[in-house]
């Protein structure tokens, strides 16, 4: 069995946020914390790096899925049908979030 280990702190205060990825390549997205509701950060196993803002705010209590470089965030307390995808693949452009069609039902 594995053991818990300490690593770097997140750059932003977060709670009720979505997560995707693994312990060495993760992304945290959105938050219930005021001022951080549309932010995201990636994790490389040791440190957190700001990864760009989502297109809309207030995705508190959201759901995340995917990997660090191809993530999905969907629904939230006030944005119940909104969804966005994250493209974090290394390119000459910054990682970015794209709004996509919303979920069919409020969750």
N, C-alpha and C positions, 0 to 999 in steps of 0.2 A: 504494500500500500504506500501511496505517496504521502508526503508531509506538506503542511502549509509553509509557505515562505513569504517573507516581506519583499516588496518591490517598490518601485517609484510611485509617488502620489499622482493622482489625476491633476490636471491643470485647472479644472473647473469643479465647483461644488455640484454633485449630482445625486439625485435619488429619483426613484420611479423612472429610470431610463431603460432603453433597449440595449441589448448586447448581442454581438455576433463574433464568431471566430473561435480561436483556441487560446490556450494559456500563453503562447508565444507570438501570436498574431491576431489581435482582437480589435474591435471597434466598439466604442460606447457612443450612443446617439440619443439626443434629446435629453430632457431632464424636467423634474418638477421644481427645480430651484429657479427662483426669479433671476432673469438676466441670462440664463443658460438654457432656456427651453428649446432653442433651435441650434445648439452647438453639437459638435462631435469631436472625438479624439481617437487616435489609433494607439495601440500598445504593441511593442516589439518584444515583450518578455521581461523588460527591465524599466523602460520609460514610456510615458504618455506624451503624444504630440498632437497639437491642434490639427484637425482635419477638415476644417471648413464648416460653414453654416448650412443647415437645411434651408429650403426655400421658404418655409413658413414656420412660424413659432407655435408654441404651446402644444407639443406632442407629449405632454406629461402622461405617465403610465402607458407607455407605448410598447410595442412588440418589435423585436429585432430578429433577423435571421440572416444566414449566409456566412461570408468570410470577411476578412479585413479589407480585401480589395473589391469585393462584389457583395454588398449588403443591401438589405431591404428593411425599411422601417414602415410600419403601418398602424393606423388608428391611434387614438389617444383619448384623453378625457373630453376635450372640446373639439378636436378634429377627428371625429369618429370614423370618417370614411376616407381620409387622406392617406396616400402612400407615396414613398419616394425610394429611389434606388441610389446607391453610392458606387461610383467608379473610382477606385483608389489605385488603379494600376499606374505604375511609374510611366510618365510621359513628360513631354515638355510643358504640359499644362498642370495646374494644381488639381488635386483630387476634387471631385465635385458631386453634388447631389442633384438629381433630376426628379421633378414631379412626374408621376405616372398616373394612370387611371386609378381611381379610388377603389376601395373594397366595396363589394356589392351590398353588404349589410352592415349596419352599425354594430359594433362589438363592444 
